[in-house]
């Protein structure tokens, strides 16, 4: 029998990009019942709705993925919203899960919680060694509070909450809205539009920052593995352990979409954090997770999905 065969699981944010893949992974491992409450039915910013969702789903495990997210532009435009809504959702859910006797709480943090100049690769023990990169610090700090809360509740109440730090995600079914998307879907969409129009493309920054990316299916598998096998207080990175510069990323995406124009870097726009690369040894040691998708293949699949499916519904 699967370790999940008698578990009722509530996945907040289950209709989102990552959430949809987590639901598929939970189905694959044989979870008894899985609930994915939507924002339309339960506004988790409201305390009464948090109480109601736990009463309605009666979960053994909560996987908290719901978040207000976006790229640098969205973070700069709405820092107060990004701080408050992400913080209050986590605080209320963890407290009500504790009061309801939920057996396991899986909190998803963000790589944005790391200090701006954290040593490379990012190790979990460096999480508190400085202030996050300013463009997304409110979001990163709001999510980081769930780590503090889970550790405090474990110490005082014996609450089994774990905190995971996924790196930037990508893959089919990502958010391709240019107002709120992250870098990979934004580059794909801009380059395809420029390719079709026969124009050049302008990208933010100077192309020097590096980022690490994790294929969304790999991340979903990591979350379910951690929920099943890990019960400790320490945060755990989820990543692939390799980085790529924005210039190299743009060249790779350009090759996969067939873009032959010039890439213009707008240096009046912020670069964001200078480098991001994770130490991923803790996840392998504690619950056996290693990323499987090769980056070139993952980009190819993401481009293919957008060209064949996603662009048809774009606004």
Helices and strands as residue ranges (DSSP letters): E 8-12, H 17-29, E 33-35, H 47-57, E 61-64, H 72-77, H 79-100, E 104-108, G 111-113, G 124-126, G 134-136, H 137-157, E 161-166, E 168-170, H 183-197, E 201-204, E 210-211, E 213-215, H 216-229, E 236-238, E 244-245, H 246-257, E 263-266, H 281-287, H 295-308, G 310-313
